[in-house]
Amino acid sequence: MFFFILLLAHLQAAIIPILLGIRSFTKFKHISKHKLIPFGFIFLGLASIAEMIDHTQTSWIYVDHSSLFNWLFYSFLSLGLTCLSISVIKNKFIQTTNFCISLCSIISYILFNKTIALLFQIIISIFLIINWQRVFKDWLFILYPIFGIFFTTFFGTNLSISGNQFWHILIGPSGTISVLTFYLVLKRSDKKFT
């Protein structure tokens, strides 16, 4: 039963962002770089798929390790958040800086370790929060740092420290709430910009 719940928690974390990405291809034309939005969602879904494949190597027990699929997880996560961030930025220098930070995150995982990559992920998240709040000014966006950063970090830390796989089940749904937050903020912005 536990494995089934864990699998569902991971499947929904992959399927929902990909479906939102597909749904976004013809939407949000009021956003300056609206063509990046679907890729942002799809990359987030691909991150979850890479994590699921990585879990098959560890019998679905969370193990804090470095591997090809763990690298893909962090790479797709970086690309997804960067696409969403850049989609609302008009300044070319800030777009390029944001993209370079994403590349640093991806490359640093291979050259150094996951910890360095996570530091770049923090910078990517800060850029995302600043840019989206500046553009949308939507109170609902507070759910992203709460669920996508605070709760996922809290659950992941408890999982790493305790080894209790219960915490593993909570990470995916928490991330999905943050993905749904992105979509809802975009959908609500359509009314503000038109």
Buried (B, 14 or more C-beta within 10 A) or exposed (E): EEEEEBBEBBBBBBBBBBBBBEEBBEBBEEBBBBBBBBBBBBBBBBBBBBBBBBBEEEEBEBEEEEBEBBBBBBBBBBBBBBBBBBBBBEEEEBBEBBBEBBBBBBBBBEEEEBEBBBEBBEBBBBBBBEBBBEBBEBEEBEBBBBBBBEBBBBBBEBBEEEEEBEBBBBBBBBBBBBBBBBBBBBEEBEEEEE
